[in-house]
Amino acid sequence: MGGFGSGRHSNKRKVDECLRIDVNKLRKAGCLEFNYRGELKWSVDGEQTGVIGLRMNGGRLILDYQVRRPGEDWAQVEEAVPI
């Protein structure tokens, strides 16, 4: 009684379930160079599961993507990440 996994369950996503951006892979691929523009795509079994726009502006990587919360419409997000 009261062991691991018992009790309340959360609807929150776990880190392992989230899409990842590996800055080291981006650097090696030249994505962090001045004025770079492109996109990063994720897929599972050949089916696209996510896409995000990337562009370098000064010392910042600009991420451009859409999100949708349950019961809401898609919302455009632009997020600057200092590099």
Secondary structure, 3 states (H helix, E strand, C coil): CCCCCCCCCCCCCCHHHCCCCCHHHHHHCCCCCCCCEEEEEEEECCEEEEEEEEEEECCEEEEEEEECCCCCCCEEEEEEEEC
